[in-house]
Amino acid sequence: MLASHHPHPHSQMDVPDGDGDRSIAIPETIQELKKQLREKDMVLTDIRLEALSSAHQLEALKETVSRMRVGYRNPIEHCPSNLIRFSFV
């Protein structure tokens, strides 16, 4: 009787049991909800990957700023050797 009140048609899903496979009716709304869940899960995964990439970029920038600060404070020590030329003539 409940199925007659449901506005969506039903589909079948095979369910394994000990004596053999049998099919039970699954409302299409459940299938639609599962589809929506998969889509949202993919979006969430993309957001997580983007956040991870952004965090990595942020750490790289922090390291660059830190090296630049140290180089600014001690320019001779952190200058590439090919740029430092002393003449003792």
PyMOL Python script that loads the backbone (N, CA, C, O; Angstrom):
from pymol import cmd

cmd.read_pdbstr("""\
ATOM      1  N   MET A   1       0.811  -1.196   0.000  1.00  0.00           N
ATOM      2  CA  MET A   1       0.000   0.000   0.000  1.00  0.00           C
ATOM      3  C   MET A   1       0.856   1.262   0.000  1.00  0.00           C
ATOM      4  O   MET A   1       0.477   2.260  -0.613  1.00  0.00           O
ATOM      5  N   LEU A   2       1.995   1.236   0.671  1.00  0.00           N
ATOM      6  CA  LEU A   2       2.841   2.407   0.711  1.00  0.00           C
ATOM      7  C   LEU A   2       3.323   2.787  -0.674  1.00  0.00           C
ATOM      8  O   LEU A   2       3.446   3.973  -0.981  1.00  0.00           O
ATOM      9  N   ALA A   3       3.599   1.800  -1.516  1.00  0.00           N
ATOM     10  CA  ALA A   3       4.110   2.079  -2.845  1.00  0.00           C
ATOM     11  C   ALA A   3       3.109   2.885  -3.665  1.00  0.00           C
ATOM     12  O   ALA A   3       3.516   3.679  -4.514  1.00  0.00           O
ATOM     13  N   SER A   4       1.848   2.709  -3.439  1.00  0.00           N
ATOM     14  CA  SER A   4       0.854   3.449  -4.208  1.00  0.00           C
ATOM     15  C   SER A   4       0.847   4.923  -3.833  1.00  0.00           C
ATOM     16  O   SER A   4       0.401   5.756  -4.622  1.00  0.00           O
ATOM     17  N   HIS A   5       1.336   5.263  -2.636  1.00  0.00           N
ATOM     18  CA  HIS A   5       1.394   6.652  -2.215  1.00  0.00           C
ATOM     19  C   HIS A   5       2.682   7.334  -2.660  1.00  0.00           C
ATOM     20  O   HIS A   5       2.795   8.557  -2.590  1.00  0.00           O
ATOM     21  N   HIS A   6       3.640   6.558  -3.110  1.00  0.00           N
ATOM     22  CA  HIS A   6       4.931   7.105  -3.507  1.00  0.00           C
ATOM     23  C   HIS A   6       4.812   7.692  -4.906  1.00  0.00           C
ATOM     24  O   HIS A   6       4.341   7.007  -5.814  1.00  0.00           O
ATOM     25  N   PRO A   7       5.226   8.950  -5.109  1.00  0.00           N
ATOM     26  CA  PRO A   7       5.052   9.591  -6.401  1.00  0.00           C
ATOM     27  C   PRO A   7       6.023   9.123  -7.483  1.00  0.00           C
ATOM     28  O   PRO A   7       5.781   9.365  -8.666  1.00  0.00           O
ATOM     29  N   HIS A   8       7.116   8.458  -7.105  1.00  0.00           N
ATOM     30  CA  HIS A   8       8.129   8.045  -8.078  1.00  0.00           C
ATOM     31  C   HIS A   8       7.988   6.560  -8.368  1.00  0.00           C
ATOM     32  O   HIS A   8       7.620   5.779  -7.490  1.00  0.00           O
ATOM     33  N   PRO A   9       8.282   6.173  -9.604  1.00  0.00           N
ATOM     34  CA  PRO A   9       8.273   4.741  -9.924  1.00  0.00           C
ATOM     35  C   PRO A   9       9.408   4.030  -9.208  1.00  0.00           C
ATOM     36  O   PRO A   9      10.344   4.669  -8.727  1.00  0.00           O
ATOM     37  N   HIS A  10       9.326   2.725  -9.139  1.00  0.00           N
ATOM     38  CA  HIS A  10      10.332   1.919  -8.454  1.00  0.00           C
ATOM     39  C   HIS A  10      11.220   1.233  -9.481  1.00  0.00           C
ATOM     40  O   HIS A  10      10.807   0.986 -10.614  1.00  0.00           O
ATOM     41  N   SER A  11      12.417   0.937  -9.077  1.00  0.00           N
ATOM     42  CA  SER A  11      13.308   0.118  -9.884  1.00  0.00           C
ATOM     43  C   SER A  11      13.654  -1.104  -9.042  1.00  0.00           C
ATOM     44  O   SER A  11      13.248  -1.215  -7.885  1.00  0.00           O
ATOM     45  N   GLN A  12      14.400  -2.005  -9.635  1.00  0.00           N
ATOM     46  CA  GLN A  12      14.744  -3.238  -8.935  1.00  0.00           C
ATOM     47  C   GLN A  12      16.220  -3.242  -8.587  1.00  0.00           C
ATOM     48  O   GLN A  12      17.045  -2.699  -9.321  1.00  0.00           O
ATOM     49  N   MET A  13      16.542  -3.855  -7.468  1.00  0.00           N
ATOM     50  CA  MET A  13      17.920  -4.032  -7.054  1.00  0.00           C
ATOM     51  C   MET A  13      18.094  -5.472  -6.626  1.00  0.00           C
ATOM     52  O   MET A  13      17.311  -5.989  -5.829  1.00  0.00           O
ATOM     53  N   ASP A  14      19.128  -6.127  -7.158  1.00  0.00           N
ATOM     54  CA  ASP A  14      19.408  -7.504  -6.762  1.00  0.00           C
ATOM     55  C   ASP A  14      20.089  -7.516  -5.410  1.00  0.00           C
ATOM     56  O   ASP A  14      21.068  -6.803  -5.188  1.00  0.00           O
ATOM     57  N   VAL A  15      19.570  -8.324  -4.517  1.00  0.00           N
ATOM     58  CA  VAL A  15      20.130  -8.443  -3.183  1.00  0.00           C
ATOM     59  C   VAL A  15      20.540  -9.893  -2.973  1.00  0.00           C
ATOM     60  O   VAL A  15      19.691 -10.784  -3.007  1.00  0.00           O
ATOM     61  N   PRO A  16      21.836 -10.144  -2.754  1.00  0.00           N
ATOM     62  CA  PRO A  16      22.248 -11.527  -2.523  1.00  0.00           C
ATOM     63  C   PRO A  16      21.798 -12.008  -1.142  1.00  0.00           C
ATOM     64  O   PRO A  16      21.908 -11.287  -0.151  1.00  0.00           O
ATOM     65  N   ASP A  17      21.308 -13.194  -1.101  1.00  0.00           N
ATOM     66  CA  ASP A  17      21.006 -13.812   0.184  1.00  0.00           C
ATOM     67  C   ASP A  17      21.532 -15.244   0.142  1.00  0.00           C
ATOM     68  O   ASP A  17      22.044 -15.678  -0.890  1.00  0.00           O
ATOM     69  N   GLY A  18      21.422 -15.949   1.193  1.00  0.00           N
ATOM     70  CA  GLY A  18      21.995 -17.290   1.278  1.00  0.00           C
ATOM     71  C   GLY A  18      21.408 -18.275   0.299  1.00  0.00           C
ATOM     72  O   GLY A  18      22.124 -19.175  -0.140  1.00  0.00           O
ATOM     73  N   ASP A  19      20.145 -18.161  -0.070  1.00  0.00           N
ATOM     74  CA  ASP A  19      19.465 -19.151  -0.915  1.00  0.00           C
ATOM     75  C   ASP A  19      19.487 -18.778  -2.398  1.00  0.00           C
ATOM     76  O   ASP A  19      19.091 -19.595  -3.229  1.00  0.00           O
ATOM     77  N   GLY A  20      19.917 -17.620  -2.745  1.00  0.00           N
ATOM     78  CA  GLY A  20      19.913 -17.184  -4.146  1.00  0.00           C
ATOM     79  C   GLY A  20      19.624 -15.701  -4.201  1.00  0.00           C
ATOM     80  O   GLY A  20      19.318 -15.083  -3.181  1.00  0.00           O
ATOM     81  N   ASP A  21      19.718 -15.142  -5.358  1.00  0.00           N
ATOM     82  CA  ASP A  21      19.465 -13.717  -5.498  1.00  0.00           C
ATOM     83  C   ASP A  21      17.971 -13.448  -5.586  1.00  0.00           C
ATOM     84  O   ASP A  21      17.210 -14.219  -6.171  1.00  0.00           O
ATOM     85  N   ARG A  22      17.578 -12.334  -4.989  1.00  0.00           N
ATOM     86  CA  ARG A  22      16.199 -11.899  -5.091  1.00  0.00           C
ATOM     87  C   ARG A  22      16.209 -10.416  -5.362  1.00  0.00           C
ATOM     88  O   ARG A  22      17.205  -9.749  -5.081  1.00  0.00           O
ATOM     89  N   SER A  23      15.151  -9.890  -5.889  1.00  0.00           N
ATOM     90  CA  SER A  23      15.082  -8.464  -6.203  1.00  0.00           C
ATOM     91  C   SER A  23      14.096  -7.794  -5.267  1.00  0.00           C
ATOM     92  O   SER A  23      13.046  -8.345  -4.937  1.00  0.00           O
ATOM     93  N   ILE A  24      14.462  -6.592  -4.849  1.00  0.00           N
ATOM     94  CA  ILE A  24      13.541  -5.808  -4.037  1.00  0.00           C
ATOM     95  C   ILE A  24      13.352  -4.461  -4.727  1.00  0.00           C
ATOM     96  O   ILE A  24      14.232  -4.003  -5.456  1.00  0.00           O
ATOM     97  N   ALA A  25      12.214  -3.832  -4.500  1.00  0.00           N
ATOM     98  CA  ALA A  25      11.911  -2.551  -5.129  1.00  0.00           C
ATOM     99  C   ALA A  25      12.653  -1.431  -4.402  1.00  0.00           C
ATOM    100  O   ALA A  25      12.636  -1.367  -3.173  1.00  0.00           O
ATOM    101  N   ILE A  26      13.298  -0.556  -5.157  1.00  0.00           N
ATOM    102  CA  ILE A  26      14.001   0.598  -4.607  1.00  0.00           C
ATOM    103  C   ILE A  26      13.391   1.846  -5.247  1.00  0.00           C
ATOM    104  O   ILE A  26      13.401   1.982  -6.471  1.00  0.00           O
ATOM    105  N   PRO A  27      12.865   2.747  -4.433  1.00  0.00           N
ATOM    106  CA  PRO A  27      12.296   3.968  -5.011  1.00  0.00           C
ATOM    107  C   PRO A  27      13.376   4.772  -5.743  1.00  0.00           C
ATOM    108  O   PRO A  27      14.525   4.818  -5.306  1.00  0.00           O
ATOM    109  N   GLU A  28      13.007   5.392  -6.835  1.00  0.00           N
ATOM    110  CA  GLU A  28      13.970   6.175  -7.596  1.00  0.00           C
ATOM    111  C   GLU A  28      14.472   7.375  -6.807  1.00  0.00           C
ATOM    112  O   GLU A  28      15.539   7.908  -7.109  1.00  0.00           O
ATOM    113  N   THR A  29      13.726   7.802  -5.813  1.00  0.00           N
ATOM    114  CA  THR A  29      14.218   8.914  -4.999  1.00  0.00           C
ATOM    115  C   THR A  29      15.498   8.509  -4.270  1.00  0.00           C
ATOM    116  O   THR A  29      16.386   9.340  -4.077  1.00  0.00           O
ATOM    117  N   ILE A  30      15.604   7.258  -3.868  1.00  0.00           N
ATOM    118  CA  ILE A  30      16.820   6.784  -3.213  1.00  0.00           C
ATOM    119  C   ILE A  30      17.972   6.802  -4.203  1.00  0.00           C
ATOM    120  O   ILE A  30      19.084   7.207  -3.863  1.00  0.00           O
ATOM    121  N   GLN A  31      17.710   6.367  -5.423  1.00  0.00           N
ATOM    122  CA  GLN A  31      18.750   6.401  -6.450  1.00  0.00           C
ATOM    123  C   GLN A  31      19.167   7.841  -6.734  1.00  0.00           C
ATOM    124  O   GLN A  31      20.354   8.124  -6.899  1.00  0.00           O
ATOM    125  N   GLU A  32      18.208   8.738  -6.791  1.00  0.00           N
ATOM    126  CA  GLU A  32      18.523  10.148  -7.021  1.00  0.00           C
ATOM    127  C   GLU A  32      19.353  10.713  -5.872  1.00  0.00           C
ATOM    128  O   GLU A  32      20.299  11.469  -6.096  1.00  0.00           O
ATOM    129  N   LEU A  33      18.996  10.345  -4.642  1.00  0.00           N
ATOM    130  CA  LEU A  33      19.762  10.816  -3.485  1.00  0.00           C
ATOM    131  C   LEU A  33      21.189  10.266  -3.507  1.00  0.00           C
ATOM    132  O   LEU A  33      22.137  10.973  -3.164  1.00  0.00           O
ATOM    133  N   LYS A  34      21.333   9.016  -3.908  1.00  0.00           N
ATOM    134  CA  LYS A  34      22.668   8.431  -4.022  1.00  0.00           C
ATOM    135  C   LYS A  34      23.480   9.160  -5.084  1.00  0.00           C
ATOM    136  O   LYS A  34      24.671   9.404  -4.890  1.00  0.00           O
ATOM    137  N   LYS A  35      22.852   9.510  -6.205  1.00  0.00           N
ATOM    138  CA  LYS A  35      23.521  10.245  -7.265  1.00  0.00           C
ATOM    139  C   LYS A  35      23.961  11.617  -6.752  1.00  0.00           C
ATOM    140  O   LYS A  35      25.090  12.040  -6.999  1.00  0.00           O
ATOM    141  N   GLN A  36      23.077  12.304  -6.044  1.00  0.00           N
ATOM    142  CA  GLN A  36      23.414  13.604  -5.482  1.00  0.00           C
ATOM    143  C   GLN A  36      24.567  13.491  -4.482  1.00  0.00           C
ATOM    144  O   GLN A  36      25.452  14.345  -4.445  1.00  0.00           O
ATOM    145  N   LEU A  37      24.548  12.434  -3.679  1.00  0.00           N
ATOM    146  CA  LEU A  37      25.615  12.210  -2.704  1.00  0.00           C
ATOM    147  C   LEU A  37      26.954  12.006  -3.404  1.00  0.00           C
ATOM    148  O   LEU A  37      27.966  12.564  -2.979  1.00  0.00           O
ATOM    149  N   ARG A  38      26.968  11.210  -4.474  1.00  0.00           N
ATOM    150  CA  ARG A  38      28.209  11.001  -5.237  1.00  0.00           C
ATOM    151  C   ARG A  38      28.719  12.309  -5.813  1.00  0.00           C
ATOM    152  O   ARG A  38      29.914  12.598  -5.750  1.00  0.00           O
ATOM    153  N   GLU A  39      27.806  13.107  -6.378  1.00  0.00           N
ATOM    154  CA  GLU A  39      28.203  14.391  -6.967  1.00  0.00           C
ATOM    155  C   GLU A  39      28.779  15.321  -5.906  1.00  0.00           C
ATOM    156  O   GLU A  39      29.810  15.957  -6.126  1.00  0.00           O
ATOM    157  N   LYS A  40      28.117  15.399  -4.762  1.00  0.00           N
ATOM    158  CA  LYS A  40      28.601  16.265  -3.689  1.00  0.00           C
ATOM    159  C   LYS A  40      29.915  15.760  -3.122  1.00  0.00           C
ATOM    160  O   LYS A  40      30.767  16.553  -2.721  1.00  0.00           O
ATOM    161  N   ASP A  41      30.084  14.452  -3.084  1.00  0.00           N
ATOM    162  CA  ASP A  41      31.336  13.876  -2.610  1.00  0.00           C
ATOM    163  C   ASP A  41      32.481  14.236  -3.557  1.00  0.00           C
ATOM    164  O   ASP A  41      33.592  14.518  -3.109  1.00  0.00           O
ATOM    165  N   MET A  42      32.212  14.227  -4.863  1.00  0.00           N
ATOM    166  CA  MET A  42      33.243  14.615  -5.830  1.00  0.00           C
ATOM    167  C   MET A  42      33.604  16.090  -5.674  1.00  0.00           C
ATOM    168  O   MET A  42      34.778  16.453  -5.751  1.00  0.00           O
ATOM    169  N   VAL A  43      32.602  16.942  -5.456  1.00  0.00           N
ATOM    170  CA  VAL A  43      32.859  18.367  -5.246  1.00  0.00           C
ATOM    171  C   VAL A  43      33.689  18.560  -3.983  1.00  0.00           C
ATOM    172  O   VAL A  43      34.641  19.340  -3.973  1.00  0.00           O
ATOM    173  N   LEU A  44      33.328  17.851  -2.920  1.00  0.00           N
ATOM    174  CA  LEU A  44      34.073  17.952  -1.670  1.00  0.00           C
ATOM    175  C   LEU A  44      35.521  17.495  -1.851  1.00  0.00           C
ATOM    176  O   LEU A  44      36.438  18.119  -1.317  1.00  0.00           O
ATOM    177  N   THR A  45      35.727  16.431  -2.588  1.00  0.00           N
ATOM    178  CA  THR A  45      37.079  15.945  -2.865  1.00  0.00           C
ATOM    179  C   THR A  45      37.879  16.995  -3.620  1.00  0.00           C
ATOM    180  O   THR A  45      39.044  17.237  -3.306  1.00  0.00           O
ATOM    181  N   ASP A  46      37.249  17.628  -4.626  1.00  0.00           N
ATOM    182  CA  ASP A  46      37.930  18.692  -5.365  1.00  0.00           C
ATOM    183  C   ASP A  46      38.308  19.851  -4.453  1.00  0.00           C
ATOM    184  O   ASP A  46      39.401  20.404  -4.571  1.00  0.00           O
ATOM    185  N   ILE A  47      37.416  20.217  -3.550  1.00  0.00           N
ATOM    186  CA  ILE A  47      37.687  21.314  -2.610  1.00  0.00           C
ATOM    187  C   ILE A  47      38.837  20.945  -1.686  1.00  0.00           C
ATOM    188  O   ILE A  47      39.707  21.770  -1.408  1.00  0.00           O
ATOM    189  N   ARG A  48      38.839  19.710  -1.215  1.00  0.00           N
ATOM    190  CA  ARG A  48      39.932  19.267  -0.334  1.00  0.00           C
ATOM    191  C   ARG A  48      41.276  19.292  -1.057  1.00  0.00           C
ATOM    192  O   ARG A  48      42.283  19.713  -0.488  1.00  0.00           O
ATOM    193  N   LEU A  49      41.291  18.839  -2.321  1.00  0.00           N
ATOM    194  CA  LEU A  49      42.535  18.859  -3.090  1.00  0.00           C
ATOM    195  C   LEU A  49      43.009  20.285  -3.324  1.00  0.00           C
ATOM    196  O   LEU A  49      44.204  20.569  -3.247  1.00  0.00           O
ATOM    197  N   GLU A  50      42.077  21.176  -3.608  1.00  0.00           N
ATOM    198  CA  GLU A  50      42.434  22.580  -3.811  1.00  0.00           C
ATOM    199  C   GLU A  50      42.985  23.193  -2.521  1.00  0.00           C
ATOM    200  O   GLU A  50      43.948  23.958  -2.555  1.00  0.00           O
ATOM    201  N   ALA A  51      42.370  22.853  -1.386  1.00  0.00           N
ATOM    202  CA  ALA A  51      42.846  23.364  -0.095  1.00  0.00           C
ATOM    203  C   ALA A  51      44.242  22.832   0.212  1.00  0.00           C
ATOM    204  O   ALA A  51      45.090  23.564   0.722  1.00  0.00           O
ATOM    205  N   LEU A  52      44.476  21.582  -0.092  1.00  0.00           N
ATOM    206  CA  LEU A  52      45.794  20.984   0.133  1.00  0.00           C
ATOM    207  C   LEU A  52      46.846  21.674  -0.731  1.00  0.00           C
ATOM    208  O   LEU A  52      47.946  21.972  -0.266  1.00  0.00           O
ATOM    209  N   SER A  53      46.501  21.920  -1.980  1.00  0.00           N
ATOM    210  CA  SER A  53      47.415  22.618  -2.879  1.00  0.00           C
ATOM    211  C   SER A  53      47.689  24.036  -2.382  1.00  0.00           C
ATOM    212  O   SER A  53      48.830  24.498  -2.409  1.00  0.00           O
ATOM    213  N   SER A  54      46.650  24.718  -1.934  1.00  0.00           N
ATOM    214  CA  SER A  54      46.809  26.082  -1.413  1.00  0.00           C
ATOM    215  C   SER A  54      47.679  26.091  -0.168  1.00  0.00           C
ATOM    216  O   SER A  54      48.508  26.985   0.005  1.00  0.00           O
ATOM    217  N   ALA A  55      47.500  25.108   0.696  1.00  0.00           N
ATOM    218  CA  ALA A  55      48.312  25.018   1.915  1.00  0.00           C
ATOM    219  C   ALA A  55      49.783  24.802   1.548  1.00  0.00           C
ATOM    220  O   ALA A  55      50.680  25.378   2.164  1.00  0.00           O
ATOM    221  N   HIS A  56      50.011  23.961   0.535  1.00  0.00           N
ATOM    222  CA  HIS A  56      51.390  23.712   0.093  1.00  0.00           C
ATOM    223  C   HIS A  56      52.001  25.002  -0.474  1.00  0.00           C
ATOM    224  O   HIS A  56      53.151  25.328  -0.180  1.00  0.00           O
ATOM    225  N   GLN A  57      51.231  25.727  -1.282  1.00  0.00           N
ATOM    226  CA  GLN A  57      51.721  26.985  -1.848  1.00  0.00           C
ATOM    227  C   GLN A  57      52.015  27.998  -0.740  1.00  0.00           C
ATOM    228  O   GLN A  57      53.014  28.714  -0.798  1.00  0.00           O
ATOM    229  N   LEU A  58      51.145  28.053   0.266  1.00  0.00           N
ATOM    230  CA  LEU A  58      51.343  28.971   1.378  1.00  0.00           C
ATOM    231  C   LEU A  58      52.635  28.652   2.128  1.00  0.00           C
ATOM    232  O   LEU A  58      53.393  29.560   2.470  1.00  0.00           O
ATOM    233  N   GLU A  59      52.889  27.378   2.383  1.00  0.00           N
ATOM    234  CA  GLU A  59      54.119  26.977   3.069  1.00  0.00           C
ATOM    235  C   GLU A  59      55.341  27.348   2.239  1.00  0.00           C
ATOM    236  O   GLU A  59      56.344  27.812   2.783  1.00  0.00           O
ATOM    237  N   ALA A  60      55.265  27.147   0.927  1.00  0.00           N
ATOM    238  CA  ALA A  60      56.387  27.495   0.051  1.00  0.00           C
ATOM    239  C   ALA A  60      56.635  29.006   0.090  1.00  0.00           C
ATOM    240  O   ALA A  60      57.785  29.445   0.131  1.00  0.00           O
ATOM    241  N   LEU A  61      55.570  29.792   0.077  1.00  0.00           N
ATOM    242  CA  LEU A  61      55.724  31.249   0.152  1.00  0.00           C
ATOM    243  C   LEU A  61      56.307  31.681   1.491  1.00  0.00           C
ATOM    244  O   LEU A  61      57.137  32.589   1.541  1.00  0.00           O
ATOM    245  N   LYS A  62      55.877  31.035   2.581  1.00  0.00           N
ATOM    246  CA  LYS A  62      56.425  31.362   3.899  1.00  0.00           C
ATOM    247  C   LYS A  62      57.922  31.089   3.944  1.00  0.00           C
ATOM    248  O   LYS A  62      58.687  31.882   4.494  1.00  0.00           O
ATOM    249  N   GLU A  63      58.337  29.964   3.364  1.00  0.00           N
ATOM    250  CA  GLU A  63      59.762  29.630   3.330  1.00  0.00           C
ATOM    251  C   GLU A  63      60.535  30.652   2.506  1.00  0.00           C
ATOM    252  O   GLU A  63      61.636  31.052   2.882  1.00  0.00           O
ATOM    253  N   THR A  64      59.958  31.075   1.378  1.00  0.00           N
ATOM    254  CA  THR A  64      60.614  32.076   0.535  1.00  0.00           C
ATOM    255  C   THR A  64      60.773  33.392   1.278  1.00  0.00           C
ATOM    256  O   THR A  64      61.841  34.005   1.236  1.00  0.00           O
ATOM    257  N   VAL A  65      59.718  33.832   1.959  1.00  0.00           N
ATOM    258  CA  VAL A  65      59.782  35.086   2.728  1.00  0.00           C
ATOM    259  C   VAL A  65      60.821  34.960   3.834  1.00  0.00           C
ATOM    260  O   VAL A  65      61.585  35.894   4.077  1.00  0.00           O
ATOM    261  N   SER A  66      60.855  33.828   4.496  1.00  0.00           N
ATOM    262  CA  SER A  66      61.830  33.614   5.562  1.00  0.00           C
ATOM    263  C   SER A  66      63.256  33.698   5.027  1.00  0.00           C
ATOM    264  O   SER A  66      64.112  34.336   5.639  1.00  0.00           O
ATOM    265  N   ARG A  67      63.514  33.053   3.885  1.00  0.00           N
ATOM    266  CA  ARG A  67      64.855  33.115   3.280  1.00  0.00           C
ATOM    267  C   ARG A  67      65.196  34.540   2.862  1.00  0.00           C
ATOM    268  O   ARG A  67      66.336  34.981   3.015  1.00  0.00           O
ATOM    269  N   MET A  68      64.216  35.252   2.340  1.00  0.00           N
ATOM    270  CA  MET A  68      64.458  36.637   1.930  1.00  0.00           C
ATOM    271  C   MET A  68      64.780  37.517   3.136  1.00  0.00           C
ATOM    272  O   MET A  68      65.648  38.386   3.057  1.00  0.00           O
ATOM    273  N   ARG A  69      64.092  37.298   4.240  1.00  0.00           N
ATOM    274  CA  ARG A  69      64.365  38.077   5.456  1.00  0.00           C
ATOM    275  C   ARG A  69      65.780  37.815   5.955  1.00  0.00           C
ATOM    276  O   ARG A  69      66.500  38.745   6.317  1.00  0.00           O
ATOM    277  N   VAL A  70      66.174  36.543   5.972  1.00  0.00           N
ATOM    278  CA  VAL A  70      67.525  36.195   6.420  1.00  0.00           C
ATOM    279  C   VAL A  70      68.542  36.806   5.468  1.00  0.00           C
ATOM    280  O   VAL A  70      69.562  37.335   5.910  1.00  0.00           O
ATOM    281  N   GLY A  71      68.281  36.741   4.182  1.00  0.00           N
ATOM    282  CA  GLY A  71      69.190  37.326   3.195  1.00  0.00           C
ATOM    283  C   GLY A  71      69.268  38.830   3.315  1.00  0.00           C
ATOM    284  O   GLY A  71      70.325  39.412   3.070  1.00  0.00           O
ATOM    285  N   TYR A  72      68.194  39.461   3.681  1.00  0.00           N
ATOM    286  CA  TYR A  72      68.173  40.916   3.856  1.00  0.00           C
ATOM    287  C   TYR A  72      69.009  41.318   5.069  1.00  0.00           C
ATOM    288  O   TYR A  72      69.712  42.329   5.045  1.00  0.00           O
ATOM    289  N   ARG A  73      68.923  40.517   6.123  1.00  0.00           N
ATOM    290  CA  ARG A  73      69.671  40.821   7.343  1.00  0.00           C
ATOM    291  C   ARG A  73      71.160  40.554   7.183  1.00  0.00           C
ATOM    292  O   ARG A  73      71.983  41.262   7.763  1.00  0.00           O
ATOM    293  N   ASN A  74      71.508  39.557   6.415  1.00  0.00           N
ATOM    294  CA  ASN A  74      72.905  39.161   6.229  1.00  0.00           C
ATOM    295  C   ASN A  74      73.200  39.041   4.732  1.00  0.00           C
ATOM    296  O   ASN A  74      73.375  37.927   4.238  1.00  0.00           O
ATOM    297  N   PRO A  75      73.260  40.135   4.009  1.00  0.00           N
ATOM    298  CA  PRO A  75      73.359  40.049   2.551  1.00  0.00           C
ATOM    299  C   PRO A  75      74.638  39.389   2.048  1.00  0.00           C
ATOM    300  O   PRO A  75      74.593  38.684   1.040  1.00  0.00           O
ATOM    301  N   ILE A  76      75.761  39.587   2.702  1.00  0.00           N
ATOM    302  CA  ILE A  76      77.018  39.006   2.228  1.00  0.00           C
ATOM    303  C   ILE A  76      77.022  37.490   2.427  1.00  0.00           C
ATOM    304  O   ILE A  76      77.475  36.752   1.552  1.00  0.00           O
ATOM    305  N   GLU A  77      76.529  37.031   3.551  1.00  0.00           N
ATOM    306  CA  GLU A  77      76.531  35.601   3.850  1.00  0.00           C
ATOM    307  C   GLU A  77      75.613  34.823   2.908  1.00  0.00           C
ATOM    308  O   GLU A  77      75.892  33.665   2.596  1.00  0.00           O
ATOM    309  N   HIS A  78      74.537  35.435   2.456  1.00  0.00           N
ATOM    310  CA  HIS A  78      73.539  34.710   1.667  1.00  0.00           C
ATOM    311  C   HIS A  78      73.556  35.075   0.192  1.00  0.00           C
ATOM    312  O   HIS A  78      72.686  34.650  -0.568  1.00  0.00           O
ATOM    313  N   CYS A  79      74.520  35.842  -0.203  1.00  0.00           N
ATOM    314  CA  CYS A  79      74.644  36.222  -1.603  1.00  0.00           C
ATOM    315  C   CYS A  79      75.373  35.100  -2.336  1.00  0.00           C
ATOM    316  O   CYS A  79      76.330  34.543  -1.798  1.00  0.00           O
ATOM    317  N   PRO A  80      74.951  34.759  -3.537  1.00  0.00           N
ATOM    318  CA  PRO A  80      75.662  33.710  -4.289  1.00  0.00           C
ATOM    319  C   PRO A  80      77.123  34.086  -4.484  1.00  0.00           C
ATOM    320  O   PRO A  80      77.449  35.251  -4.713  1.00  0.00           O
ATOM    321  N   SER A  81      77.990  33.102  -4.391  1.00  0.00           N
ATOM    322  CA  SER A  81      79.433  33.351  -4.421  1.00  0.00           C
ATOM    323  C   SER A  81      79.881  33.985  -5.727  1.00  0.00           C
ATOM    324  O   SER A  81      80.870  34.717  -5.728  1.00  0.00           O
ATOM    325  N   ASN A  82      79.210  33.742  -6.822  1.00  0.00           N
ATOM    326  CA  ASN A  82      79.637  34.330  -8.090  1.00  0.00           C
ATOM    327  C   ASN A  82      79.347  35.824  -8.150  1.00  0.00           C
ATOM    328  O   ASN A  82      79.839  36.500  -9.053  1.00  0.00           O
ATOM    329  N   LEU A  83      78.563  36.361  -7.216  1.00  0.00           N
ATOM    330  CA  LEU A  83      78.279  37.787  -7.191  1.00  0.00           C
ATOM    331  C   LEU A  83      79.243  38.552  -6.282  1.00  0.00           C
ATOM    332  O   LEU A  83      79.342  39.776  -6.358  1.00  0.00           O
ATOM    333  N   ILE A  84      79.942  37.826  -5.433  1.00  0.00           N
ATOM    334  CA  ILE A  84      80.874  38.462  -4.493  1.00  0.00           C
ATOM    335  C   ILE A  84      82.268  38.351  -5.055  1.00  0.00           C
ATOM    336  O   ILE A  84      82.805  37.253  -5.203  1.00  0.00           O
ATOM    337  N   ARG A  85      82.853  39.486  -5.366  1.00  0.00           N
ATOM    338  CA  ARG A  85      84.230  39.486  -5.896  1.00  0.00           C
ATOM    339  C   ARG A  85      85.021  40.541  -5.118  1.00  0.00           C
ATOM    340  O   ARG A  85      84.700  41.730  -5.114  1.00  0.00           O
ATOM    341  N   PHE A  86      86.042  40.056  -4.479  1.00  0.00           N
ATOM    342  CA  PHE A  86      86.920  40.961  -3.744  1.00  0.00           C
ATOM    343  C   PHE A  86      88.235  41.063  -4.523  1.00  0.00           C
ATOM    344  O   PHE A  86      88.744  40.075  -5.052  1.00  0.00           O
ATOM    345  N   SER A  87      88.746  42.235  -4.574  1.00  0.00           N
ATOM    346  CA  SER A  87      90.079  42.366  -5.193  1.00  0.00           C
ATOM    347  C   SER A  87      91.031  42.876  -4.111  1.00  0.00           C
ATOM    348  O   SER A  87      90.764  43.867  -3.431  1.00  0.00           O
ATOM    349  N   PHE A  88      92.104  42.191  -3.984  1.00  0.00           N
ATOM    350  CA  PHE A  88      93.095  42.534  -2.961  1.00  0.00           C
ATOM    351  C   PHE A  88      94.354  43.075  -3.603  1.00  0.00           C
ATOM    352  O   PHE A  88      95.459  42.798  -3.137  1.00  0.00           O
ATOM    353  N   VAL A  89      94.205  43.817  -4.630  1.00  0.00           N
ATOM    354  CA  VAL A  89      95.388  44.357  -5.318  1.00  0.00           C
ATOM    355  C   VAL A  89      95.729  45.705  -4.798  1.00  0.00           C
ATOM    356  O   VAL A  89      96.694  46.317  -5.256  1.00  0.00           O
TER     357      VAL A  89
END
""", "prot")
cmd.dss("prot")
cmd.show_as("cartoon", "prot")
cmd.util.cbc("prot")
cmd.orient("prot")
